[in-house]
Amino acid sequence: MRFEIKEGIPMPASTGKPRKYDLPLETMKSGDSILIELPKTKIHAEVKIIRNFVLRFKHENPNINFTVRMVDDGVGVWKL
């Protein structure tokens, strides 16, 4: 089998898995918070998903700090 090497062909955009939560982290100011209301039975599972979303954002923006905490009625995200 023979392959031809070509130049200048653009790579198609990656579609990836859609985000479950699209939090507006880039528009938050220091001291702002977001509450994601959830049933008590889902808080433990969803906090991991939300924390990973925030960590991916922080990886691209290392000078911005957030904290993610479980609260009685869901998950809270605070910009520090």
KEFI-109322 format. One line per 5 residues: number of its first residue (from 1); for each residue x, y, z of C-alpha. Coordinates in nm, 4 decimals, m for minus. Each point is the difference from the previous one (the first is absolute). Example, Ala and Ser with C-alpha at 12.3 -4.5 7.8 and 13.67 -1.06 7.14 Angstrom:
1 = 1.2300,m0.4500,0.7800; 0.1370,0.3440,m0.0660;
REM end
This chain:
1 = 0.0000,0.0000,0.0000; 0.1333,0.3415,m0.0921; m0.0700,0.3269,0.1858; 0.0289,0.3509,m0.1342; 0.1129,0.2806,0.2303;
6 = m0.1885,0.3257,m0.0582; 0.0638,0.3518,0.1308; m0.2387,0.2785,0.0897; m0.3097,m0.2084,0.0736; m0.1835,0.1438,0.3036;
11 = m0.0838,m0.2352,0.2839; m0.3746,m0.0344,0.0692; m0.1255,0.1486,0.3255; m0.0314,m0.2395,0.2915; m0.3561,m0.0426,0.1153;
16 = 0.0776,m0.1746,0.3290; m0.2491,m0.0869,0.2667; m0.2483,0.2802,0.0767; 0.0328,0.1648,0.3398; m0.2590,m0.0915,0.2574;
21 = 0.0421,0.3359,0.1746; 0.0989,0.3165,m0.1836; 0.0895,0.2225,0.2934; 0.0876,0.3664,m0.0721; 0.3338,m0.0151,0.1844;
26 = 0.1694,0.2531,m0.2289; m0.2527,0.2733,0.0876; 0.0091,m0.0497,0.3771; 0.1654,0.2646,0.2194; 0.1861,m0.0675,0.3209;
31 = m0.2541,m0.0798,0.2741; m0.2714,m0.1162,m0.2451; m0.1613,m0.3411,0.0378; m0.2216,m0.2373,m0.1947; m0.2423,m0.2497,0.1528;
36 = m0.0877,m0.3081,m0.2023; m0.3147,m0.1313,0.1643; m0.0192,m0.3802,0.0091; m0.1970,m0.2700,0.1768; 0.1842,m0.1300,0.3078;
41 = 0.0444,m0.3403,m0.1638; 0.2031,0.1467,m0.2880; 0.2243,0.2478,0.1817; 0.2907,m0.2429,0.0609; 0.0170,m0.1135,m0.3626;
46 = m0.0485,0.3437,m0.1531; 0.2541,0.1814,0.2195; 0.2742,m0.2057,m0.1662; m0.1187,0.0979,m0.3491; m0.0240,0.3684,0.0952;
51 = 0.3391,m0.0040,0.1737; 0.1614,m0.1527,m0.3114; m0.1595,0.2706,m0.2171; 0.1449,0.2705,0.2279; 0.3426,m0.1695,0.0072;
56 = 0.0125,m0.0104,m0.3824; m0.0813,0.3730,m0.0073; 0.2664,0.0690,0.2637; 0.2567,m0.1977,m0.1994; m0.0494,0.2472,m0.2881;
61 = m0.0106,0.2995,0.2422; 0.2513,m0.0802,0.2781; m0.0210,0.3424,0.1687; m0.3728,m0.0332,0.0758; m0.1111,m0.1914,0.3110;
66 = m0.3309,m0.1697,0.0694; m0.1345,m0.2297,0.2661; m0.2787,m0.2547,m0.0429; m0.1985,m0.1172,0.3026; m0.2985,m0.2172,0.0723;
71 = m0.2834,0.1939,0.1639; m0.3374,m0.1139,0.1325; m0.1907,0.0623,m0.3222; 0.2681,m0.0705,m0.2630; 0.3523,0.1034,m0.0926;
76 = 0.1510,0.3461,0.0374; 0.2837,0.1540,m0.2000; 0.1798,0.3074,0.1373; 0.2592,0.2154,m0.1717; 0.2717,0.0942,0.2486;
REM end
